[in-house]
Amino acid sequence: MVLLTIGINASEPSETVQLRAEKFNRHTFWCGQSGSGKTYALGVVLEQLLLHTELPLLVLDPNADFTHLNRARPGANHGEATAMSTIPMRILHTTNPDGDQVRTRFIDLSVAAKAAVLRLDPLADAEEYNVLLHTDIAPQDFNEPDYVASLRASGEPGEMQLANRIENLQILEWDLWSRGGESITDIIDTRPRATVLDLGGFTHPAEPKVAALGMLEHLWSTRTQRKPLLIVIDEAHNLCSPNPVTPVERALTEQLIQIAAEGRKFGLWLFLSTQRPTKIHPNVISQCDNLGLMRLNSPRDLAEIGEVFGFVPAEMLDDVTHFAQGQNLFAGGFIKDPTIAQMRDRVSFEGGGDVKVPFAKDTVSGS
């Protein structure tokens, strides 16, 4: 049994709190309102998984909070910092123009995903959908301008309509597309110990969701390889809403529901972090066996947690509204008994953080 030391017992500070690493082969739900220290605590657990297991991590990161996961902070434990520096990681950016970027290929998306991106209905837009259905181009041969030109030059009504749709929506102008370069699916197939996708810098609001959809589709299509992977989704409400609106959001939610229901037997394990349980689709949260809960003040949210995670003592849930920053209630398969912990220090830098209120330069301290 491998134990991950993630903090100290809030009631007995002389006791460390440890999570059972092997129990991350079940889905995990991580929740806390803004300012509770949720993302910082998530980083603590991810670092310990990297240091003490061989489990690869895929981190979908909407706020660039984990883009420095490969950089030790000053004052970090020397042994842990040295060990972290040797772990193979790929940090892919959108908020920083330097370094590797988050890119994928339009042609690699499934027909259903392409249709979602293009807002195509298989019945209402039958001709255009049928063109997508019969498009057979090798990824290395796909070129966006040539593809649209060939559709327009065909003279076929369905192909010409599809060319107009692609141009009118300006889909192929998105920064997301790799345009012959390396794709995020190529990278994940090389099995880095950690792959961080910084999704926060795209211009079009659908781009981060399409990037996530393409990656999750790829993982599901290759699931029979049974290669373990922990899929970490920070601010998961952005990708797994209980009320998806757009075709891309619906496709993404459906894929996450499928992974939540069936992914465990293939080694695809979810680690979902969010501010409120009611923001996550119930068919996903109900599949989670591990719970990390930080400060929550909403009675509705606490009632939802109590209903879904019936193994948490009611009196411990009552304490959650009074948690200090960095305190966390752990319960479920990855810990022996429900325990309230104060999280330990991070090894790496936290990419995010609160923005301070500016004051006039002549403000006197303490006035």
Secondary structure, 3 states (H helix, E strand, C coil): CCEEEEEEECCCCCCEEEEEHHHHHCCEEEECCCCCCHHHHHHHHHHHHHHHCCCCEEEEECCCCCCCCCCECCCCCHHHHHHHHCCCEEEEECCCCCCCECCECHHHCCHHHHHHHCCCCCCCCHHHHHHHHCCCCCHHHCCHHHHHHHHHHCCCHHHHHHHHHHHHHCHHHCCCECCCCCCHHHHHHCCCCEEEEECCCCCCCCHHHHHHHHHHHHHHHCHHHCCCEEEEECCHHHCCCCCCCCHHHHHHHHHHHHHHHHHHHHCEEEEEEECCHHHCCHHHHCCCCEEEECCCCCHHHHHHHHHHCCCCCHHHHHHHHHCCCCEEEEEECCCCCCEEEEECCCCECCCCCCCCCCCCCCCCCCC
